[in-house]
Amino acid sequence: MSEKMGQRPGNKEDKIKEELGFTPPAFKIADKLGEDFKGVIEDYYEVIYTDDVIPLKYKYLMAIATGLMAEHKPKVMVDTKKALKYGASFEEIKEVLRMTIWWCGAPTMVKIVPEVLNYLEKKEEHGQI
């Protein structure tokens, strides 16, 4: 029987879990589909989330927009935190929110954006951004 995810010290999933603070749901599903498939998903994640051609700051700003378009609040919040970690400013994130509202309409504005703005305002009040 194969080892369960997170039980192998130093594996890719552990590194990603430490980076994100949680195990991405895709990893949990991939684990059930076999070690070979899990390896493909882990490798793909590492290819996507590298500070390579497009810096991570911009990748996470794009991720905020796609999360908003999909109305996936938890993803938007995680990607907002990651964008800040990699150097995005409050103003840059607000610009992404504005653009996405333009593309997706007012429902996006009232469903998810208030939580993002509240989070950013609290970080700003505490001098964290």
C-alpha positions, 0 to 999 in steps of 0.5 A: 500500500502506498504511503499517505500524503503528508507522511513522507518527510520532505516531499513536495506536498509537505513543502507546498502545505507549509507554503500555503498553510493547508493541503490543496484539495487537488492533492487530496483527490490525486492521492486517491487516484494513485502515486503516479497521478499525485506526482503529476499534480505536485509537479504541475503545481511546482511549475505554475507557482515558481517565480520565473517568467511572471513573478509570483506577485503577478501570478497571485494577482491573476489568481485573485481575479480567476477566483473572483470570477469562479466565485470561490471565496476561500481561494480568493482569500488565500490568493490575496494573502499570497499576493501580499506576501509576494509584494502586491500592494493594497492598491494593486489588489483593489485594481484587480477587484475593480477590473474583475467587478467590471468583467463579472458584474455587481454580484461579484462585488457583493459576494466576495469583495467586501471580505477581501477589502475588510481583510486588506483594511485590517492589515493596513490598520496594523501597518502590515501592508 
